[in-house]
């Protein structure tokens, strides 16, 4: 008879060593695995039960370590780390590759006319609003009014940037015009993310010690988290939106794309976590509270959202 699985496995941390490139690659390939969006509600419920039971010290009969880690990554792919609620399907990290490839490819293909710019920037900002809401940090609710303001502002900013730059680039190199969608996405991220997560800036996000014990809420941590997300979103978009313009500008001069112009969009599509903060950087009243109740804590941790 097989021995029961140990309850000492730390499933709060990634399975692989994050100090190595291979470990980080395995972790993020697993987190963003598009196959997870095909999982049924029954499979998600099973993973939820396995993980929540294990955290309570209850091991499902016959559970192996591989099955536990699989359940942990399925659980993480579908349930919010702070609220525990099931996340909107297209807002999950497992949906990012197929959704972003499709939307980015179409934005970079159909950017020359006003109707096309309006349509694809609207689709992109609608998708971004869902992702930002789904992956918001903390357990603070966001109102319909806040959601609507962020959505309308980001869409307006993206469209205005794209149309304005399109007008400026009509008389210069077509290659420069291909970077208009990237500029619009960058501008929209600077608007969308802070507005979508404004409640966190007003009321703070949860901070914990290294053992995941909640110590309070910090607006300073929220500012750092949201700034990091804005920068990382722009940097993440860079490879997929900065390299293809050069390739497409070259390919469209070749006979193949002149003969099959409809292939432009498919080719464009094809081309295309937790942080810490020192206690001394928190609000003064929160520093006093932590030093009074947890005198040994020097750094606290928070989920910055995505």
C-alpha positions in Angstrom: 0.0 0.0 0.0 1.4 3.4 -1.0 2.3 5.8 1.7 0.1 8.9 2.1 1.5 12.1 0.5 3.3 14.4 3.0 1.5 17.6 4.0 4.8 19.5 4.1 4.9 20.4 0.4 4.8 24.2 0.0 2.3 24.8 -2.8 2.3 28.5 -2.1 5.5 28.7 -4.0 6.3 27.6 -7.6 7.2 24.0 -8.2 10.5 24.8 -9.9 13.5 26.7 -8.6 12.9 30.4 -9.5 16.6 31.1 -9.2 17.2 29.5 -12.6 16.1 30.4 -16.1 14.7 26.9 -16.7 12.8 27.0 -13.5 11.2 30.3 -14.3 10.4 29.2 -17.8 8.7 26.0 -16.7 6.7 28.0 -14.1 5.4 30.7 -16.5 4.8 28.2 -19.3 2.6 26.3 -16.9 0.8 29.4 -15.6 0.0 30.6 -19.1 -0.8 27.2 -20.6 -3.7 27.9 -23.0 -5.1 24.4 -22.5 -6.3 25.4 -19.1 -9.1 27.5 -20.7 -10.6 24.2 -22.0 -11.0 22.7 -18.5 -14.6 22.0 -17.4 -16.2 23.3 -14.3 -16.0 19.8 -12.8 -12.2 19.7 -13.3 -11.8 23.2 -11.8 -14.0 22.2 -8.8 -11.9 19.0 -8.3 -8.6 21.1 -8.4 -10.2 23.6 -5.9 -11.1 20.8 -3.5 -7.7 19.1 -3.7 -5.8 22.4 -3.0 -8.1 23.8 -0.3 -8.1 20.4 1.5 -4.3 20.1 1.3 -3.9 23.6 2.8 -6.0 22.4 5.7 -3.8 19.3 6.1 -6.3 16.9 4.4 -4.8 14.7 1.7 -7.1 13.2 -0.8 -6.8 9.3 -0.9 -4.2 8.1 -3.4 -3.1 11.7 -4.3 0.4 11.8 -5.8 2.8 14.8 -5.7 2.5 15.3 -9.5 -1.3 15.3 -9.1 -1.1 17.8 -6.3 1.1 20.2 -8.3 -1.2 19.8 -11.4 -4.2 20.7 -9.2 -2.3 23.7 -7.7 -1.6 25.2 -11.2 -5.1 24.5 -12.4 -6.4 26.2 -9.2 -4.1 29.2 -9.7 -5.2 29.5 -13.3 -8.8 29.9 -12.5 -9.2 31.3 -9.0 -8.2 34.8 -7.8 -5.3 34.6 -5.2 -6.9 37.1 -2.8 -10.6 36.8 -3.2 -10.8 33.1 -4.1 -13.5 33.8 -6.7 -13.5 32.0 -10.1 -12.0 34.5 -12.6 -13.7 35.5 -15.9 -12.5 33.1 -18.6 -10.9 35.5 -21.0 -9.3 37.4 -18.1 -7.3 34.4 -16.9 -3.6 34.1 -17.7 -4.2 30.9 -19.7 -6.2 33.0 -22.2 -3.5 35.7 -22.7 -1.6 34.0 -25.5 -4.5 33.3 -27.9 -6.4 36.5 -27.1 -3.3 38.8 -27.3 -2.0 37.2 -30.4 -5.3 37.7 -32.2 -6.0 41.2 -31.0 -2.4 42.5 -31.4 -2.1 41.0 -34.9 -5.3 42.6 -36.0 -4.4 46.0 -34.5 -1.2 46.0 -36.4 -2.8 44.9 -39.7 -5.9 47.1 -39.7 -4.5 50.5 -38.5 -4.7 52.7 -41.6 -8.4 53.7 -41.6 -10.4 55.4 -38.9 -13.1 52.7 -38.7 -10.5 50.0 -38.3 -8.6 51.9 -35.6 -11.9 52.5 -33.7 -12.9 48.9 -33.9 -9.7 47.2 -32.9 -8.7 49.8 -30.2 -12.2 49.3 -28.7 -11.8 45.5 -28.8 -8.4 45.8 -27.2 -9.5 48.1 -24.5 -12.6 46.0 -23.8 -10.3 43.0 -23.4 -7.8 45.0 -21.2 -10.6 46.2 -18.9 -11.7 42.5 -18.4 -8.1 41.5 -17.7 -7.5 44.4 -15.3 -10.7 43.8 -13.4 -10.2 40.0 -13.2 -6.6 40.3 -12.0 -7.0 43.3 -9.6 -4.9 43.0 -6.5 -6.5 42.6 -3.1 -10.1 41.8 -2.1 -11.3 45.4 -2.6 -14.4 45.6 -4.8 -14.6 47.9 -7.8 -17.8 49.8 -8.5 -19.6 49.8 -11.9 -18.9 53.6 -12.0 -15.2 53.1 -11.5 -15.1 50.3 -14.1 -17.0 52.4 -16.6 -14.8 55.5 -16.1 -11.6 53.5 -16.6 -12.9 51.7 -19.6 -14.2 54.8 -21.4 -11.1 56.9 -20.5 -8.7 54.2 -21.7 -10.6 53.6 -24.9 -10.8 57.3 -25.6 -7.0 57.7 -24.9 -6.1 54.8 -27.2 -8.3 55.9 -30.1 -7.2 59.6 -29.8 -3.5 58.5 -29.7 -3.9 56.2 -32.7 -5.8 58.6 -34.8 -3.6 61.6 -33.9 -0.4 59.7 -34.7 -1.9 58.3 -37.9 -2.6 61.8 -39.1 1.0 62.8 -38.3 2.6 59.8 -40.0 0.7 60.1 -43.4 3.5 62.0 -45.0 6.5 60.1 -43.6 7.8 56.5 -43.9 5.1 53.8 -43.8 7.4 51.9 -41.3 6.8 54.7 -38.7 3.1 54.3 -39.2 3.3 50.7 -38.2 4.3 51.7 -34.7 1.1 53.7 -34.1 -0.8 50.7 -32.5 2.1 50.2 -30.0 2.0 53.9 -29.0 -1.8 53.7 -28.6 -1.5 50.6 -26.4 1.2 52.2 -24.2 -0.9 55.4 -23.7 -4.0 53.3 -22.9 -2.1 51.3 -20.3 -1.0 54.5 -18.5 -4.7 55.5 -18.3 -6.5 52.2 -17.9 -4.6 50.5 -15.1 -4.5 53.3 -12.5 -8.2 54.1 -13.1 -9.2 50.5 -13.0 -7.4 50.0 -9.7 -8.1 53.4 -8.2 -9.7 51.9 -5.1 -6.4 50.2 -4.3 -4.7 53.6 -4.5 -7.3 55.1 -2.1 -7.6 52.3 0.4 -4.4 50.2 -0.1 -3.7 46.6 -0.9 -3.1 43.7 1.6 0.5 43.3 2.8 1.8 40.1 4.5 4.9 38.9 6.3 7.0 36.2 4.8 4.7 33.5 6.3 1.7 35.0 4.5 0.2 36.5 7.7 -1.8 39.6 6.8 -0.5 42.7 8.5 -2.7 45.5 7.1 -3.3 47.5 3.9 -0.9 49.9 2.3 -1.5 52.7 -0.3 2.3 53.0 -0.8 2.5 49.3 -1.8 -0.4 49.9 -4.1 1.4 52.8 -5.8 4.5 50.7 -6.3 2.4 47.7 -7.5 0.5 49.7 -10.1 3.5 51.5 -11.4 5.3 48.2 -11.9 2.2 46.7 -13.7 2.0 49.7 -16.1 5.7 49.5 -17.0 5.6 45.7 -17.3 2.5 45.8 -19.5 4.2 48.2 -21.9 7.5 46.1 -21.9 5.5 42.9 -22.4 3.9 44.4 -25.5 7.2 45.6 -26.9 8.5 42.3 -28.6 5.2 41.5 -30.2 4.5 45.1 -31.4 8.0 46.5 -32.1 9.6 43.6 -34.1 6.8 42.6 -36.5 6.6 46.1 -38.1 10.1 45.7 -39.5 9.3 42.1 -40.7 6.0 43.1 -42.2 7.4 46.2 -43.9 9.9 43.9 -45.6 7.5 41.1 -46.4 4.9 43.3 -48.0 7.4 44.3 -50.6 7.8 40.7 -51.6 5.8 39.0 -54.3 4.1 36.6 -51.9 2.1 39.2 -49.9 1.4 41.2 -53.1 -0.2 38.0 -54.5 -1.9 37.0 -51.3 -2.6 40.2 -49.3 -5.2 38.4 -47.1 -2.2 36.6 -45.5 -1.1 39.8 -43.8 -3.3 39.4 -40.7 -2.5 35.7 -40.0 1.2 36.4 -40.3 0.9 39.4 -37.9 -0.9 37.2 -35.4 1.7 34.5 -35.7 4.6 37.0 -35.1 3.1 38.4 -32.4 3.1 38.0 -9.8 4.3 38.8 -6.0 6.5 41.7 -4.9 8.0 43.0 -1.6 8.5 46.4 0.0 10.5 47.5 3.0 8.5 48.3 6.1 10.3 51.7 6.2 8.6 52.7 2.9 5.1 52.1 4.2 2.7 54.7 5.7 4.0 56.0 9.1 0.9 54.7 11.0 1.2 51.2 9.3 4.9 51.1 10.2 4.1 51.8 13.9 1.4 49.1 13.9 3.7 46.5 12.3 6.7 47.3 14.6 4.4 47.1 17.7 2.8 43.8 16.8 5.5 42.2 14.6 8.8 43.7 15.7 11.0 41.3 13.7 9.4 42.0 10.3 11.6 44.2 8.0 9.9 43.4 4.6 6.3 42.8 3.7 4.8 41.2 0.6 1.9 42.0 -1.7 0.2 40.7 -4.8 0.8 43.4 -7.4 -1.9 42.0 -9.8 -1.2 41.6 -13.5 
